[in-house]
Amino acid sequence: MEKIVLDTDIAIDLLRGIQKNVDLIKRLEKDKILATTDITAFELYYGAYLSKKEKENVLAVKEFLKKLVLLSTDEESMEIAGLIMANLKEKGEVLDVRDILIAAICLTNECKILTKNKKHFQRIDEKFVYNF
């Protein structure tokens, strides 16, 4: 079964109850494995701890993450991240290191990423960006 990694922007929309993305996820979970990365988990917790409703939002993140497969960095993904960053630097392109880490985790685990930031990830490899 195909594994789809939810990027941080999609995860935030789901936590906020943005109906368009909630409906999309309901359709996807019927025949896909939904996952996210430890980098996205970090970003979600970071945002929750900065929010005015810290306790409520941290709990919401915990519950949300329980529903997903959590993919983590490993040596192979870090090697790929290093290669991606070096290649982008040689081209004079900049991409946030967190996005590079997320992309490397997706590539290592042969997953597609569901994101609203398609242009960022397509600069790395458009084949792993999930089109919706």
N, C-alpha and C positions, 0 to 999 in steps of 0.2 A: 504494500500500500504506500502511495506517495506521501512523503512528509512535507508539510508546509510550515515554515518558520514565520511567526508573527513578529514583525519589527515593532519597535517601541511606539511609533506613531499609531499603528493599528491597535496595539494593546491599550494605549491611552483612550482611543475612541471607544473601545469596548468597555473599559472601566467607566467611561462617561455616559455609556448607553446610547451612543450615536447609532440610530436605528439602521441606517444603510449598511454599516459594517457588522452590526449584530446579525442582520439577515444574511449577509455574505458568509459569516462564520457558521451559522446554522446549516447553510447549504454545504459548506466545505466539510464539516465534521461528519457528514454522512458517509463519505468515502475517502477521507484523507486523515492522516495522523497530524494533529496540530501540536506544534512545539514552539518554543522560544529559546533564547540563549541566556546564559548567565549575565551577559552584558546588558540585555534588556531588563532582566530582573533587577540589576543594580540601578539602572536608570529609573525604573518604576519606584523602587524603594527611595531613591534619592528625592524624587519629586514628592512622594508621599510625606517624607520627613520635613520637607520645606513648606508643605501646605498648612493652611489654617486649621484643617480638620485632620491633623496628623494621625491620631489614634485610629479614627475611622478609615482613613485612606491606607494606612499600613495594613490593617486587617483586610481591606478589600484587595490589596495586592497579594497578600498571602492566599486568600481564597481563589483568586484568579489563577495564580501560578500552579495551584494544586490540580487544575483542569488540563494542564499542558505537560508535554514532555519537556524537560529542561536539558538543553544541550550545553555542554561546557567546553572550555578551551582545553587543549592538550598540546603535546609537543608538535604534532603534525599540523594542527590548525595555526599554531604560532609561527611555524616555518612558512606556511602559506601567507599569513598576514605580513611577515617580513618581506616576502617576495612581492606581494601586491603593493606595499608601501614603497619599496624600492622602484618598482616599475612606474608607479604614479609620479614619484619624485623625478625620475629621468625624463618624463613627459612634461614636467613643470606643472603638474596637477596636484591639487591638495584635496584630501578627504579626511574627515574627522577620524581619528584612530579608533573610536568606538565602532564606527561603521565598517572599517577595515576588519576589525576583530569579528564582528557579526558575519560579514561576508565570508571570512575564512572558516568560521564554524560551519556555515551553510555548505560551503564547497567541500569541506572535509567529510561532512555527513551526507553528502549528495542530496541536499534539500533545496527546495525553491523558497524564496523569501517573498512574503506578502507585505508590501510597503507602499506608502504614498510617495516615497522618495525614490522612484524608479530611476531617475537620471543619475543619482549618486551611485547606485549599485550597478547600473548598466555600464558605467565606465570601467568596472572591474570585469564583469562577464555577464552579458545580457541573457545568457541561457538559463541562469539560475533565478531570474526575477520572474515571479508568478504574475501573469497578466490576468487581471480581473475587470 
